[in-house]
Amino acid sequence: MRLIKSTAIIGVLTLMSRVLGLVRDTLSATYLGAGPINDALVTAYKIPNTFRRIFAEGAFNSAFVPLYARRIEEDGEEKADQFASEAFAGLFFVVAVLVVLFEITMPWTLNLFGVGLGREANIETGFGGALSTYGLAVIGAQITMPYLLLISLTAMFSGILNTRHRFVAAAFAPVFLNVMLISIFIVMLKADWSKAQLVLYLCLGMSFSGILQLSLVVWACRKAGVKIKLQRPRMTPGMKRLLTLGIPGLLAAGITHINIMVSHNISTMQAGGASWLNYADRFYQLPLGMIGIAMGVALLPSLSRSLRSGDEQGAKSSLNRAMEIAAFLTLPAAVALAVMPEFLVGGLFEHGAFDAADTHATGTALRMFAFGLPAFVLIKVLTPAFFARENTKTPMVYAGISAVVNLVFGYLMFLKVGFWGLALATSFAGWVNVYFLTRTLLRNGSFEPDARLLSRLPRIALASFVMGIATWCLAIYFTPMLDGGILTDYLLLLLVSGLGFVLYAVIAFVFKAYGFSDLRDALKR
């Protein structure tokens, strides 16, 4: 019940953020399209976000939360907060040094992210003079780098809140980013900005949103009675243990996201490739954020506290229910993205500078990502089972294997078919990771599929398949009605998506993939 409630809270607020993210991307597609200028913006965003995931979602999600939960259970909240103060000092020092190094070396280190960006100064800045695509990305990345420090600290305070089962503030914080960027687009409607100016203001908005996000979670921690003290970094026994667990987690996240960085770098070699992959990525990030990330965030504290109290069976049951919920929500989303990607992309993005060719390219990439969506969600569900047991090395090894698969297969596919080969390789590598994680959990007894899970998974898959056929037919019927008018197109998207949702709910109920008792239990509290 707590897992369902926690996931629902995080999922709803994450959905709000991701929907606003789609609004933001719709505005970006309308005014910037999928050309070189948007490639520069995507690259400027990519650098702080990549390292945010390495430090915040990697080291701290894998190491800090289980250790903090253990301190609360064994030593009380005061000792736990002392450990958090030590972690805050260490994280601030390391990330601040990294940010300064990037700021100084950005004209050269950007080659790691955008080697294919143009070097000709043909973009009018609006401030006098012209910039190359590469130069615009350099300035944009220098503006966005402070966001890395702010959001890494936000992640730490969010981990504290999640461990204490206070999910609202941490889940709501990302909304600030999209609200800020949408506001900049609205201001642009009344201002006479060039596209380059818009890019730079958007980068500035990203960093400013980090201040708002950090302020919110710090305020929420104070309301919860958390007492974090400012102190200089010290190598205490707690920090040594954090490093012991955190470095493998950091390497695991580092391998995965550096691999994403390399894929992005390769995509810049094809004009528009980085933008098409980014727009497709935004679509599958919607269900991934609402289901996978929300489930992982809620599951890790639950597993950690169950294991700390000796309830091994409770931890196994939580993992079974997490997989069941993830499958129930993810499989229909993956099928829908796979059968009607062009309809979704065209209805949402094909306005202004984003044309039919961009829709086809983005839709092709989205279909490739859809094949991997269940794997991406399962990784978020399975890795907490390792992290909660303070085992961060095994996921690191498997992330490394999948990264090598992604890199080699992706580069070969890029040479053969272009940018969408990178998306296909990412999906394939995700399933490789899931295979190794599942095999290990089964072998060591940490995961034992129960009768309910084994009974419902095929029913969920069958219901998703039937729903997929129906939505494919609906998309074919309604596609000619998309006319480029935003209101009409959005209404058609809502109609088809709503019908698909209702069909799936009915079919899944008929196939007994869920029952009235599930709804009653979920809504009790």
PyMOL commands that set and color helices and strands:
alter all, ss='L'
color gray80, all
select helices_A, chain A and resi 2-32+36-75+77-109+111-114+133-144+146-163+168-172+175-190+195-223+237-267+273-308+312-339+341-349+356-387+393-417+420-443+451-481+486-510+516-523
alter helices_A, ss='H'
color red, helices_A
select strands_A, chain A and resi 123-124+130-131
alter strands_A, ss='S'
color yellow, strands_A
deselect
rebuild
show_as cartoon
